[in-house]
Amino acid sequence: MASISEASTLAPASTTLALRPHWVDVAWWCFVAANAWGMLMLRDWATVPFHFIWIGVSLMYGWRVWTMKVTVISLAVIVVLTGAALVVDVAHGFQEPDELTEIPLMSAVFLVMVLHVRHRVTAQQETERIAAHNLTLVEQSRIMVQNTSHALRTPLTIALGHAELLQRTATDAETVEDARVVVAELNRLKSISDRFLRLARSEQPDFLYPVQTAMGGLVATTVARWTAVHASVQTGVLQDDVLPVDPTHVAEAIDEMIGNAIAHCPPSTPVEVTARRAADHYVISVADRGPGVPDSLADSLFERFNRGQGASSSGAGLGLAIVKAITEGHGGWVDVRHRVGGGTVFAMSLPHAVPARDLIGSDGSPGA
């Protein structure tokens, strides 16, 4: 008895759950039935519920977008219901015979709408398919670059070690020179591989690890490493500020901008690094007195593999792309402009707030 009672209790609940996803359709067909009944009861006003049915089916289809099978069945049922009701009214003299032309007319209007909606749905599905395909290609490309860079690092490191050993132990000048060229080229390949890997990592959500950082000290320390080797690299105005940034990656971006300026300018060309506070961001600029950048190239300089004009043969066109990836990862932006008096200014603008990332304090405690 208990099992029978439980079954009888569960049956209505199961039926309710089964009908719940289709309650709108059930309500709609009740509306159709009520209006079909109204066409027979309200003889002189039969066209009012008739148009209610056809307007309703258009709205219903536009919202639900039935499959073609459901659409054809629904259209056939409505044509039969409304047609039969109108035929009865015309036969009893309550409606003029020309009212029967409303049925094919409304059917034709509805079918035109169906064709339009189906075309739009098909176009949207194709757009979504192409977007998903492109996203897959981008992800595959990123994984390929990352895996290739990882795979190259070990053999490059081994080859570089052997080449450096040969360079140190060789006795004749020709072998030493050949080893020096091999070491230089292997170092260049290692640098390119590392940059590829950094660019691939920049597309990961955990690419940055922001902490509250004193920007003046970070910029000064980064520039000091260059000044020790290139006396032409100097600091200009350095205004301090505390920003939530990843100090390692910001320093890397500054290095890339300075290295880019040195590579594209004649030897001993002055390169000045400045840092200034703005209303809601912090701007780090690297200015040189080189040949400048043509306006036609300004928009594409931060794209990958763009080496600009006058690039050294060792460049791969990845440095400024890394600057852009790091800056945009912080929610900032990069730009390039002409310098007054000649030369070029590259700048990265970092916002005071970190976008959608967990922030920790400079002492390792949770930040505000």
MARTORMI-27868 format. One record per residue (C-alpha): residue number from 1; residue in one letter; x, y, z. Coordinates in pm, 1 decimal. Each point is the difference from the previous one (the first is absolute). Layout:
<gutis>
+-----+------+----------+----------+----------+
| pos | code |       px |       py |       pz |
+-----+------+----------+----------+----------+
| NUM |    A |        X |        Y |        Z |
...
+-----+------+----------+----------+----------+
</gutis>
This chain:
<gutis>
+-----+------+----------+----------+----------+
| pos | code |       px |       py |       pz |
+-----+------+----------+----------+----------+
|   1 |    M |      0.0 |      0.0 |      0.0 |
|   2 |    A |    283.1 |    234.5 |     86.1 |
|   3 |    S |    160.7 |    -43.1 |   -339.6 |
|   4 |    I |   -331.4 |     63.8 |   -176.9 |
|   5 |    S |    -53.8 |    311.8 |    209.4 |
|   6 |    E |    351.4 |    124.8 |    -76.4 |
|   7 |    A |    -49.9 |    -65.3 |   -370.8 |
|   8 |    S |   -328.3 |    189.0 |     -3.3 |
|   9 |    T |    168.0 |    290.4 |    180.5 |
|  10 |    L |    298.7 |      9.8 |   -232.5 |
|  11 |    A |   -200.7 |    -30.5 |   -322.6 |
|  12 |    P |   -151.8 |    352.1 |      5.2 |
|  13 |    A |    336.0 |    147.8 |     96.0 |
|  14 |    S |    172.7 |   -180.3 |   -288.4 |
|  15 |    T |   -267.3 |    118.6 |   -241.5 |
|  16 |    T |     43.7 |    358.1 |    122.2 |
|  17 |    L |    376.4 |    -17.2 |    -44.4 |
|  18 |    A |    -40.0 |   -144.3 |   -349.7 |
|  19 |    L |   -238.3 |    275.8 |   -104.9 |
|  20 |    R |    189.1 |    285.3 |    164.1 |
|  21 |    P |    241.7 |     63.4 |   -294.6 |
|  22 |    H |   -301.4 |     16.0 |   -236.7 |
|  23 |    W |   -243.8 |    198.6 |    211.9 |
|  24 |    V |     20.1 |    293.4 |   -243.7 |
|  25 |    D |    -96.0 |   -227.2 |   -290.1 |
|  26 |    V |   -289.0 |   -147.1 |    199.8 |
|  27 |    A |   -121.7 |    348.6 |     93.3 |
|  28 |    W |     29.7 |    107.1 |   -363.7 |
|  29 |    W |   -213.2 |   -286.2 |   -129.9 |
|  30 |    C |   -258.6 |     72.5 |    268.1 |
|  31 |    F |     -4.9 |    357.6 |   -131.9 |
|  32 |    V |    -50.3 |   -130.5 |   -357.1 |
|  33 |    A |   -283.3 |   -227.8 |    109.9 |
|  34 |    A |   -168.4 |    282.3 |    192.1 |
|  35 |    N |     12.3 |    231.6 |   -300.9 |
|  36 |    A |   -123.0 |   -273.6 |   -237.0 |
|  37 |    W |   -293.4 |    -49.8 |    235.6 |
|  38 |    G |    -50.0 |    378.1 |     -0.4 |
|  39 |    M |    -22.5 |      1.1 |   -381.0 |
|  40 |    L |   -296.4 |   -238.1 |     24.4 |
|  41 |    M |   -169.6 |    176.4 |    291.9 |
|  42 |    L |     55.4 |    363.1 |   -104.1 |
|  43 |    R |   -138.2 |    -29.4 |   -351.4 |
|  44 |    D |      3.0 |    366.3 |    -93.5 |
|  45 |    W |    345.7 |     53.3 |    153.5 |
|  46 |    A |    163.3 |   -319.9 |   -120.0 |
|  47 |    T |    282.3 |    182.5 |   -178.0 |
|  48 |    V |    128.2 |    141.7 |    330.3 |
|  49 |    P |     95.4 |   -336.4 |    159.2 |
|  50 |    F |    104.6 |   -115.7 |   -349.4 |
|  51 |    H |    266.5 |    274.7 |    -15.2 |
|  52 |    F |     91.9 |    -58.8 |    364.4 |
|  53 |    I |     94.1 |   -356.7 |    -93.7 |
|  54 |    W |    215.2 |    101.4 |   -297.3 |
|  55 |    I |    170.7 |    288.1 |    181.4 |
|  56 |    G |     62.8 |   -232.9 |    293.5 |
|  57 |    V |    153.9 |   -275.0 |   -212.6 |
|  58 |    S |    236.0 |    253.7 |   -159.3 |
|  59 |    L |    110.4 |    126.4 |    340.7 |
|  60 |    M |     33.0 |   -353.0 |    132.8 |
|  61 |    Y |    215.1 |   -113.2 |   -292.0 |
|  62 |    G |    220.7 |    307.9 |     19.9 |
|  63 |    W |     65.8 |    -78.0 |    364.9 |
|  64 |    R |     32.0 |   -379.3 |     -4.8 |
|  65 |    V |    124.0 |    -58.6 |   -359.3 |
|  66 |    W |   -149.9 |   -345.6 |    -41.6 |
|  67 |    T |    155.1 |   -268.2 |   -215.9 |
|  68 |    M |   -137.7 |    -28.4 |   -352.1 |
|  69 |    K |   -199.3 |   -312.1 |     92.1 |
|  70 |    V |   -169.3 |    170.9 |    296.5 |
|  71 |    T |    -53.9 |    313.8 |   -210.0 |
|  72 |    V |   -174.6 |   -188.5 |   -282.4 |
|  73 |    I |   -219.1 |   -197.2 |    240.6 |
|  74 |    S |    -92.9 |    314.6 |    195.8 |
|  75 |    L |    -80.3 |    190.3 |   -319.5 |
|  76 |    A |   -215.9 |   -286.6 |   -128.7 |
|  77 |    V |   -193.6 |    -23.0 |    329.3 |
|  78 |    I |    -62.4 |    376.6 |      9.2 |
|  79 |    V |   -106.9 |      9.9 |   -365.4 |
|  80 |    V |   -247.7 |   -283.4 |     62.5 |
|  81 |    L |   -138.6 |    155.5 |    321.3 |
|  82 |    T |    -36.4 |    355.1 |   -128.7 |
|  83 |    G |   -109.2 |   -115.1 |   -347.0 |
|  84 |    A |   -268.9 |   -232.6 |    137.3 |
|  85 |    A |   -133.2 |    271.1 |    231.5 |
|  86 |    L |    -14.1 |    256.6 |   -282.7 |
|  87 |    V |   -166.1 |   -248.8 |   -236.4 |
|  88 |    V |   -270.0 |    -66.0 |    260.0 |
|  89 |    D |    -57.8 |    372.7 |     51.2 |
|  90 |    V |    -12.3 |     65.1 |   -377.1 |
|  91 |    A |   -236.3 |   -293.0 |    -50.5 |
|  92 |    H |   -240.4 |    144.9 |    259.6 |
|  93 |    G |     24.1 |    347.4 |   -148.6 |
|  94 |    F |    183.5 |    161.4 |    289.7 |
|  95 |    Q |    303.9 |     88.2 |   -211.2 |
|  96 |    E |     52.3 |    100.8 |   -361.2 |
|  97 |    P |    156.3 |   -266.8 |   -226.4 |
|  98 |    D |    297.7 |    225.5 |    -74.1 |
|  99 |    E |    108.3 |    -44.8 |    362.9 |
| 100 |    L |    121.4 |   -346.1 |   -101.8 |
| 101 |    T |    285.1 |    166.0 |   -193.2 |
| 102 |    E |    147.9 |     98.5 |    337.3 |
| 103 |    I |    112.7 |   -358.9 |     56.8 |
| 104 |    P |    245.9 |    -32.2 |   -294.1 |
| 105 |    L |    104.2 |    363.6 |     47.9 |
| 106 |    M |     88.9 |    -46.1 |    368.0 |
| 107 |    S |    167.4 |   -333.0 |    -80.8 |
| 108 |    A |    215.8 |    167.1 |   -264.8 |
| 109 |    V |    101.9 |    281.9 |    238.0 |
| 110 |    F |     88.6 |   -253.6 |    267.2 |
| 111 |    L |    207.2 |   -209.1 |   -243.7 |
| 112 |    V |    193.5 |    308.3 |   -113.6 |
| 113 |    M |     80.6 |     73.7 |    363.7 |
| 114 |    V |    106.4 |   -363.1 |     52.1 |
| 115 |    L |    237.6 |     16.5 |   -296.3 |
| 116 |    H |    150.1 |    325.1 |    126.6 |
| 117 |    V |     48.8 |   -134.1 |    353.4 |
| 118 |    R |    146.0 |   -328.5 |   -125.3 |
| 119 |    H |    244.3 |    193.4 |   -216.9 |
| 120 |    R |    104.2 |    212.0 |    297.5 |
| 121 |    V |     39.1 |   -304.0 |    224.9 |
| 122 |    T |    209.8 |   -178.3 |   -263.3 |
| 123 |    A |    223.4 |    305.3 |    -40.9 |
| 124 |    Q |     41.1 |     29.2 |    376.4 |
| 125 |    Q |     87.8 |   -368.0 |     32.2 |
| 126 |    E |    258.1 |     33.4 |   -276.9 |
| 127 |    T |    149.7 |    304.1 |    171.2 |
| 128 |    E |     22.2 |   -188.7 |    328.5 |
| 129 |    R |    156.4 |   -298.0 |   -176.4 |
| 130 |    I |    265.4 |    218.0 |   -162.6 |
| 131 |    A |     71.0 |    177.1 |    330.8 |
| 132 |    A |     38.8 |   -333.7 |    179.9 |
| 133 |    H |    226.7 |   -127.3 |   -279.2 |
| 134 |    N |    216.7 |    313.2 |     14.9 |
| 135 |    L |     22.0 |    -28.4 |    378.2 |
| 136 |    T |    114.6 |   -359.9 |    -36.8 |
| 137 |    L |    264.3 |    102.9 |   -253.6 |
| 138 |    V |    128.9 |    274.8 |    230.5 |
| 139 |    E |     17.9 |   -241.0 |    292.4 |
| 140 |    Q |    177.2 |   -262.2 |   -211.6 |
| 141 |    S |    245.3 |    262.7 |   -124.3 |
| 142 |    R |     71.8 |    114.2 |    355.7 |
| 143 |    I |     56.3 |   -356.3 |    119.3 |
| 144 |    M |    223.8 |    -73.2 |   -299.3 |
| 145 |    V |    215.5 |    307.3 |     65.2 |
| 146 |    Q |     24.1 |    -83.0 |    369.4 |
| 147 |    N |     88.1 |   -365.0 |    -58.9 |
| 148 |    T |    249.8 |     85.7 |   -274.6 |
| 149 |    S |    172.8 |    256.3 |    221.0 |
| 150 |    H |     22.9 |   -251.2 |    284.5 |
| 151 |    A |    134.0 |   -267.7 |   -233.4 |
| 152 |    L |    268.5 |    231.5 |   -141.7 |
| 153 |    R |    137.3 |    123.4 |    330.8 |
| 154 |    T |    178.1 |   -321.8 |    104.0 |
| 155 |    P |    185.2 |    -73.3 |   -327.5 |
| 156 |    L |     87.2 |    368.6 |    -37.8 |
| 157 |    T |    144.4 |     11.4 |    350.2 |
| 158 |    I |    205.8 |   -315.5 |    -62.6 |
| 159 |    A |    126.5 |    125.7 |   -336.6 |
| 160 |    L |     83.9 |    338.9 |    150.8 |
| 161 |    G |    199.2 |   -161.5 |    279.8 |
| 162 |    H |    207.1 |   -205.6 |   -245.0 |
| 163 |    A |     56.7 |    302.4 |   -227.0 |
| 164 |    E |    117.8 |    214.1 |    294.4 |
| 165 |    L |    232.5 |   -279.4 |    111.5 |
| 166 |    L |    143.4 |    -22.8 |   -352.9 |
| 167 |    Q |     48.2 |    376.5 |     -8.7 |
| 168 |    R |    195.5 |     -4.9 |    327.8 |
| 169 |    T |    217.9 |   -300.8 |    -82.5 |
| 170 |    A |     71.3 |     58.0 |   -369.7 |
| 171 |    T |    360.2 |     93.0 |    -83.0 |
| 172 |    D |    -14.9 |    131.2 |   -356.8 |
| 173 |    A |   -160.5 |    334.1 |    -81.2 |
| 174 |    E |   -226.1 |   -133.8 |   -273.2 |
| 175 |    T |   -162.9 |   -256.6 |    230.5 |
| 176 |    V |    -43.6 |    261.5 |    272.2 |
| 177 |    E |   -175.0 |    234.8 |   -244.5 |
| 178 |    D |   -225.4 |   -276.8 |   -129.6 |
| 179 |    A |    -91.1 |    -97.9 |    355.9 |
| 180 |    R |    -72.8 |    365.3 |     82.4 |
| 181 |    V |   -246.3 |     22.3 |   -291.3 |
| 182 |    V |   -167.9 |   -325.1 |    104.0 |
| 183 |    V |    -33.7 |    122.5 |    360.4 |
| 184 |    A |   -147.7 |    330.8 |   -116.3 |
| 185 |    E |   -252.8 |   -169.8 |   -227.0 |
| 186 |    L |    -97.7 |   -254.9 |    264.6 |
| 187 |    N |    -50.6 |    281.0 |    251.2 |
| 188 |    R |   -219.1 |    178.0 |   -253.8 |
| 189 |    L |   -208.6 |   -315.1 |    -54.2 |
| 190 |    K |    -29.3 |    -49.3 |    376.3 |
| 191 |    S |   -116.5 |    359.8 |     40.6 |
| 192 |    I |   -262.3 |    -41.6 |   -273.9 |
| 193 |    S |   -119.7 |   -327.0 |    153.1 |
| 194 |    D |    -31.8 |    162.7 |    342.7 |
| 195 |    R |   -196.3 |    288.2 |   -148.1 |
| 196 |    F |   -236.2 |   -235.0 |   -179.1 |
| 197 |    L |    -59.5 |   -175.2 |    330.1 |
| 198 |    R |    -68.2 |    328.2 |    180.0 |
| 199 |    L |   -249.7 |    103.3 |   -265.9 |
| 200 |    A |   -175.5 |   -335.8 |     27.0 |
| 201 |    R |    -16.0 |     33.4 |    377.7 |
| 202 |    S |   -137.3 |    353.8 |    -26.9 |
| 203 |    E |   -329.3 |   -147.9 |   -120.5 |
| 204 |    Q |    -45.2 |   -198.0 |    322.1 |
| 205 |    P |   -225.7 |    138.9 |    278.4 |
| 206 |    D |    280.3 |    -39.0 |    259.8 |
| 207 |    F |    259.8 |    174.9 |   -215.2 |
| 208 |    L |     46.3 |    284.3 |    250.9 |
| 209 |    Y |     56.4 |     -2.9 |    375.0 |
| 210 |    P |    -73.8 |    359.1 |    106.8 |
| 211 |    V |    122.0 |    150.1 |    327.3 |
| 212 |    Q |      3.4 |    355.7 |    130.4 |
| 213 |    T |    321.7 |    135.4 |   -151.1 |
| 214 |    A |    191.9 |    326.9 |     32.4 |
| 215 |    M |     30.2 |     89.6 |   -365.7 |
| 216 |    G |    274.6 |    261.6 |     29.7 |
| 217 |    G |    242.1 |   -247.1 |    154.6 |
| 218 |    L |    -94.1 |   -272.1 |   -248.9 |
| 219 |    V |     66.3 |    225.4 |   -300.9 |
| 220 |    A |    325.1 |    136.4 |    146.8 |
| 221 |    T |    134.5 |   -348.6 |     74.7 |
| 222 |    T |    -89.0 |   -126.0 |   -348.5 |
| 223 |    V |    165.7 |    295.3 |   -174.0 |
| 224 |    A |    312.9 |    -30.8 |    219.1 |
| 225 |    R |     68.5 |   -346.3 |   -146.2 |
| 226 |    W |     10.8 |    152.9 |   -348.0 |
| 227 |    T |    202.1 |    307.9 |     98.7 |
| 228 |    A |    282.0 |   -223.1 |    121.9 |
| 229 |    V |     36.0 |   -138.2 |   -353.8 |
| 230 |    H |   -133.8 |    283.7 |   -219.7 |
| 231 |    A |     96.0 |    343.0 |    128.6 |
| 232 |    S |   -246.4 |    155.8 |   -246.7 |
| 233 |    V |   -294.9 |   -140.8 |    200.0 |
| 234 |    Q |    -97.0 |    244.4 |    274.2 |
| 235 |    T |   -294.8 |     78.0 |    224.1 |
| 236 |    G |   -204.9 |    315.8 |    -36.0 |
| 237 |    V |   -281.0 |    105.8 |    230.0 |
| 238 |    L |    -97.7 |   -287.1 |    231.7 |
| 239 |    Q |   -315.1 |     65.2 |    201.1 |
| 240 |    D |    -74.1 |   -266.1 |    256.8 |
| 241 |    D |   -334.5 |   -173.6 |     41.7 |
| 242 |    V |   -126.3 |   -325.9 |    147.8 |
| 243 |    L |   -183.0 |   -224.8 |   -246.3 |
| 244 |    P |   -130.5 |   -357.8 |      3.7 |
| 245 |    V |    229.7 |   -149.8 |   -266.0 |
| 246 |    D |    212.6 |   -304.6 |    -66.2 |
| 247 |    P |    345.2 |    157.4 |     52.6 |
| 248 |    T |    190.2 |   -272.0 |   -187.7 |
| 249 |    H |   -209.5 |     34.4 |   -314.4 |
| 250 |    V |    -11.2 |    380.8 |     13.4 |
| 251 |    A |    380.2 |      5.4 |     24.3 |
| 252 |    E |     10.4 |   -237.6 |   -296.5 |
| 253 |    A |   -221.5 |    237.7 |   -201.5 |
| 254 |    I |    230.1 |    292.7 |     82.4 |
| 255 |    D |    299.9 |   -210.5 |   -105.9 |
| 256 |    E |   -168.5 |    -78.1 |   -331.2 |
| 257 |    M |    -73.6 |    368.7 |    -70.5 |
| 258 |    I |    356.3 |    103.6 |     83.7 |
| 259 |    G |    146.1 |   -285.6 |   -204.0 |
| 260 |    N |   -224.2 |     93.4 |   -292.8 |
| 261 |    A |    119.6 |    362.7 |     13.5 |
| 262 |    I |    366.2 |   -105.5 |      4.5 |
| 263 |    A |    -50.6 |   -246.9 |   -288.4 |
| 264 |    H |   -164.8 |    259.3 |   -227.5 |
| 265 |    C |    227.9 |    295.3 |     71.8 |
| 266 |    P |    360.2 |     72.6 |    -97.9 |
| 267 |    P |    262.3 |    -80.8 |    267.7 |
| 268 |    S |     15.3 |    242.8 |    298.7 |
| 269 |    T |   -339.9 |    149.7 |    -85.9 |
| 270 |    P |   -149.4 |    142.6 |    325.3 |
| 271 |    V |   -284.4 |   -207.9 |    145.2 |
| 272 |    E |   -198.5 |    154.0 |    285.2 |
| 273 |    V |   -240.3 |   -186.1 |    230.1 |
| 274 |    T |   -263.7 |    197.5 |    190.8 |
| 275 |    A |   -290.0 |    -91.2 |    226.8 |
| 276 |    R |   -287.0 |    233.5 |     83.1 |
| 277 |    R |   -320.3 |    -15.9 |    201.7 |
| 278 |    A |   -329.7 |     77.6 |   -171.2 |
| 279 |    A |   -357.0 |     25.8 |    127.2 |
| 280 |    D |    -82.7 |   -370.0 |    -11.0 |
| 281 |    H |    312.5 |   -161.5 |   -145.6 |
| 282 |    Y |    379.1 |     -1.1 |      3.8 |
| 283 |    V |    198.6 |     57.4 |   -320.2 |
| 284 |    I |    345.7 |   -145.7 |    -61.6 |
| 285 |    S |    163.3 |    145.5 |   -312.3 |
| 286 |    V |    316.4 |    -80.5 |   -193.3 |
| 287 |    A |    108.7 |    283.8 |   -229.7 |
| 288 |    D |    285.0 |     -2.8 |   -248.1 |
| 289 |    R |    159.0 |    236.6 |   -251.3 |
| 290 |    G |      2.0 |   -252.9 |   -281.5 |
| 291 |    P |   -137.9 |     21.6 |   -353.9 |
| 292 |    G |   -362.2 |    -13.1 |    117.3 |
| 293 |    V |   -290.8 |   -218.0 |   -105.5 |
| 294 |    P |   -201.6 |     60.4 |   -320.2 |
| 295 |    D |   -367.7 |     64.9 |     64.1 |
| 296 |    S |    -88.6 |   -293.5 |   -225.5 |
| 297 |    L |    174.0 |   -242.8 |    239.4 |
| 298 |    A |   -107.3 |    147.8 |    333.8 |
| 299 |    D |   -320.4 |   -203.7 |     30.3 |
| 300 |    S |    168.8 |   -335.5 |    -66.3 |
| 301 |    L |    324.7 |     32.0 |    196.4 |
| 302 |    F |   -136.2 |   -189.7 |    300.3 |
| 303 |    E |   -116.4 |   -295.1 |   -209.4 |
| 304 |    R |    195.1 |   -324.2 |     -0.9 |
| 305 |    F |    285.5 |    -41.9 |   -251.8 |
| 306 |    N |     -9.6 |    369.7 |    -96.6 |
| 307 |    R |    362.7 |    110.8 |     -0.2 |
| 308 |    G |    -59.4 |    352.0 |   -129.3 |
| 309 |    Q |    267.3 |    170.1 |   -207.9 |
| 310 |    G |    370.3 |    -21.2 |     60.5 |
| 311 |    A |    -33.3 |   -295.0 |    238.0 |
| 312 |    S |    310.6 |   -195.0 |     87.3 |
| 313 |    S |     34.5 |   -340.9 |   -155.5 |
| 314 |    S |    -27.0 |   -163.0 |    343.5 |
| 315 |    G |   -349.4 |    130.4 |     58.9 |
| 316 |    A |   -307.5 |   -219.7 |    -33.6 |
| 317 |    G |   -271.1 |    263.6 |     33.9 |
| 318 |    L |   -122.6 |   -133.2 |    336.0 |
| 319 |    G |    126.8 |    259.7 |    249.2 |
| 320 |    L |   -273.9 |    260.0 |    -37.7 |
| 321 |    A |   -262.3 |   -275.6 |    -24.7 |
| 322 |    I |    114.2 |   -111.4 |    346.7 |
| 323 |    V |    -30.2 |    359.1 |    124.3 |
| 324 |    K |   -355.4 |     15.1 |   -132.2 |
| 325 |    A |    -94.8 |   -337.7 |    152.4 |
| 326 |    I |    134.0 |     96.6 |    343.9 |
| 327 |    T |   -158.5 |    345.0 |     -4.7 |
| 328 |    E |   -339.7 |   -121.5 |   -117.3 |
| 329 |    G |     20.5 |   -282.2 |    255.0 |
| 330 |    H |      1.5 |    273.6 |    265.2 |
| 331 |    G |   -299.1 |    165.7 |   -166.9 |
| 332 |    G |    214.5 |    275.8 |   -152.5 |
| 333 |    W |     95.1 |    107.2 |   -349.7 |
| 334 |    V |    307.9 |     79.3 |   -210.3 |
| 335 |    D |     67.6 |    274.3 |   -251.4 |
| 336 |    V |    275.8 |    150.1 |   -212.2 |
| 337 |    R |     41.7 |    362.1 |   -106.3 |
| 338 |    H |    252.3 |    238.7 |   -152.2 |
| 339 |    R |    236.5 |    175.2 |    239.0 |
| 340 |    V |     30.8 |    374.8 |    -17.4 |
| 341 |    G |    335.0 |     80.3 |   -156.5 |
| 342 |    G |     28.9 |   -340.2 |   -167.5 |
| 343 |    G |    -23.4 |   -357.0 |    113.1 |
| 344 |    T |   -268.5 |   -230.6 |    136.4 |
| 345 |    V |   -179.8 |    -49.7 |    330.8 |
| 346 |    F |   -134.4 |   -341.5 |     98.6 |
| 347 |    A |   -229.0 |     -3.1 |    302.6 |
| 348 |    M |   -187.9 |   -249.6 |    213.6 |
| 349 |    S |   -287.8 |    127.6 |    215.0 |
| 350 |    L |    -90.5 |   -206.4 |    306.3 |
| 351 |    P |   -328.3 |     58.9 |    187.8 |
| 352 |    H |    -15.0 |     51.3 |    374.9 |
| 353 |    A |   -241.2 |   -292.2 |     35.5 |
| 354 |    V |     73.3 |   -358.6 |    -99.4 |
| 355 |    P |   -273.9 |   -151.9 |   -224.4 |
| 356 |    A |   -177.8 |   -312.5 |    127.9 |
| 357 |    R |    302.8 |   -150.6 |    171.7 |
| 358 |    D |     81.7 |    -91.0 |    359.6 |
| 359 |    L |    228.5 |    259.5 |    156.2 |
| 360 |    I |    239.6 |    -63.1 |    287.7 |
| 361 |    G |    188.2 |    255.1 |    202.0 |
| 362 |    S |    371.9 |     63.0 |    -42.6 |
| 363 |    D |     58.7 |   -184.7 |    327.9 |
| 364 |    G |   -194.8 |   -305.1 |   -122.4 |
| 365 |    S |   -316.9 |     81.4 |    189.5 |
| 366 |    P |   -338.4 |     31.0 |   -177.7 |
| 367 |    G |    -47.9 |    342.0 |   -150.8 |
| 368 |    A |   -307.6 |    220.0 |      1.9 |
+-----+------+----------+----------+----------+
</gutis>
